[in-house]
Amino acid sequence: MTLPNRLALFDLDHTLLPLDSDYQWADFLARTGRAGDPVEARRRNDELMLRYNEGRLTAEQAAEFMLGLLAGHDPQVLQAWHQEFMAEVIEPAITAQARELVDRHLQAGELCALVTATNSFVTAPIARAFGLPTLIATDPEFVGNRYTGRIAGTPSFQAGKVIRVQAWLQGLGASLRDFEQSRFYSDSINDLPLLEAVSHPVAANPSPALLEIAQARGWPVLTLFSELEDYKS
């Protein structure tokens, strides 16, 4: 198999989407009465988002709450809920600018993947909506036809994103250094390890912390959304 000579990787939340899909999924479940006590669920959701934005959240801490929302529910029921979530929250938030960015790389014949810390149950339908053929996400453990609430394998978070991307490429008989250009779009300081691993990092809708680093290092800065604050959690 001959691979393209260019690689394009995309973060999801606040990069291709002007929102955080993990946060919004938990909020959707809370306000529709599907996450136990809605007040407590929203409190924990807000706390986790604050810690994530400050760079103080571990994958295990996030999983305890976020993947716990999947545990105990029938997978078919979860799928039905997710269809509602896509129609109500995600699809209206997919902008023409984000689609055009992804389509440009796909139409150029580049090897493309969505690389996100959010779990694969939440993000697989979103990857499909963008037409991205590969999803690298935090995988929820699935045993006995139920989600357990635990992580399976290496979480796609911080340095784990580099590990997961390298493992994916190794399965294709390649590595990051084999590409003439490897590009990664992200908004978050949490993605600094993968941004530093590619040849062409792009700060997309960057957080203040990432913007400071991008400007200091001369990385390109891309703004996809003109009214980000409308979607901030």
HUQUIMO-V210874 format. One record per residue. N is the residue number from 1. RES is the residue in one small letter. PHI is phi as a letter, one per 30 degrees, with the letter a starting at -180 (NA if undefined). D_FIRST is the distance of its C-alpha to the first C-alpha in whole Angstrom. Layout:
<<N	RES	PHI	D_FIRST> <N	RES	PHI	D_FIRST>>
//
This chain:
<<1	m	NA	0> <2	t	c	4> <3	l	c	6> <4	p	d	10> <5	n	c	12> <6	r	b	15> <7	l	b	15> <8	a	b	18> <9	l	c	20> <10	f	b	23> <11	d	d	26> <12	l	c	28> <13	d	d	32> <14	h	i	34> <15	t	c	31> <16	l	d	29> <17	l	c	32> <18	p	d	36> <19	l	a	36> <20	d	c	35> <21	s	d	34> <22	d	d	35> <23	y	d	38> <24	q	d	39> <25	w	d	38> <26	a	d	40> <27	d	d	43> <28	f	e	42> <29	l	d	43> <30	a	d	46> <31	r	d	47> <32	t	c	47> <33	g	i	48> <34	r	c	45> <35	a	b	45> <36	g	i	49> <37	d	d	51> <38	p	d	50> <39	v	d	52> <40	e	d	50> <41	a	d	47> <42	r	d	47> <43	r	d	49> <44	r	d	46> <45	n	d	43> <46	d	d	45> <47	e	d	46> <48	l	d	42> <49	m	d	41> <50	l	d	44> <51	r	d	42> <52	y	d	39> <53	n	d	40> <54	e	d	42> <55	g	i	39> <56	r	c	41> <57	l	c	39> <58	t	c	37> <59	a	d	34> <60	e	d	36> <61	q	d	39> <62	a	d	37> <63	a	d	36> <64	e	e	40> <65	f	c	41> <66	m	d	37> <67	l	d	36> <68	g	d	39> <69	l	d	40> <70	l	d	37> <71	a	d	39> <72	g	i	41> <73	h	c	40> <74	d	d	39> <75	p	e	35> <76	q	d	36> <77	v	d	39> <78	l	d	37> <79	q	d	34> <80	a	d	37> <81	w	d	38> <82	h	d	35> <83	q	d	35> <84	e	d	39> <85	f	d	37> <86	m	d	35> <87	a	d	37> <88	e	d	40> <89	v	c	38> <90	i	d	35> <91	e	e	34> <92	p	d	37> <93	a	c	36> <94	i	d	33> <95	t	c	34> <96	a	d	33> <97	q	d	32> <98	a	d	29> <99	r	d	28> <100	e	d	28> <101	l	d	26> <102	v	d	23> <103	d	d	23> <104	r	d	23> <105	h	d	20> <106	l	d	18> <107	q	d	19> <108	a	d	18> <109	g	i	14> <110	e	d	14> <111	l	d	13> <112	c	b	16> <113	a	a	17> <114	l	c	21> <115	v	b	22> <116	t	b	26> <117	a	d	29> <118	t	d	30> <119	n	d	29> <120	s	d	26> <121	f	d	29> <122	v	d	31> <123	t	c	27> <124	a	e	25> <125	p	d	27> <126	i	d	27> <127	a	e	23> <128	r	d	23> <129	a	d	26> <130	f	d	24> <131	g	i	21> <132	l	d	19> <133	p	d	16> <134	t	b	16> <135	l	b	20> <136	i	c	21> <137	a	b	24> <138	t	d	27> <139	d	c	27> <140	p	d	30> <141	e	d	31> <142	f	b	31> <143	v	b	33> <144	g	i	36> <145	n	i	35> <146	r	b	36> <147	y	d	35> <148	t	c	36> <149	g	j	37> <150	r	c	35> <151	i	d	31> <152	a	c	29> <153	g	i	27> <154	t	d	27> <155	p	d	28> <156	s	d	26> <157	f	b	29> <158	q	h	30> <159	a	d	28> <160	g	d	26> <161	k	d	24> <162	v	d	23> <163	i	e	22> <164	r	d	21> <165	v	d	18> <166	q	d	17> <167	a	d	17> <168	w	d	15> <169	l	d	12> <170	q	e	13> <171	g	d	11> <172	l	c	8> <173	g	i	9> <174	a	b	10> <175	s	b	14> <176	l	e	16> <177	r	d	17> <178	d	d	14> <179	f	c	15> <180	e	d	17> <181	q	b	19> <182	s	b	19> <183	r	b	21> <184	f	b	23> <185	y	c	26> <186	s	a	29> <187	d	c	33> <188	s	c	33> <189	i	d	35> <190	n	d	33> <191	d	c	30> <192	l	e	31> <193	p	e	28> <194	l	d	25> <195	l	e	27> <196	e	d	27> <197	a	d	24> <198	v	d	22> <199	s	d	23> <200	h	b	24> <201	p	d	26> <202	v	b	28> <203	a	d	31> <204	a	c	31> <205	n	h	35> <206	p	d	36> <207	s	d	38> <208	p	e	41> <209	a	d	40> <210	l	d	36> <211	l	e	38> <212	e	d	40> <213	i	d	37> <214	a	d	35> <215	q	d	38> <216	a	d	39> <217	r	c	36> <218	g	i	35> <219	w	d	32> <220	p	d	32> <221	v	c	34> <222	l	c	33> <223	t	c	35> <224	l	c	34> <225	f	b	37> <226	s	d	40> <227	e	b	42> <228	l	e	40> <229	e	d	44> <230	d	d	44> <231	y	c	41> <232	k	d	42> <233	s	d	43>>
//
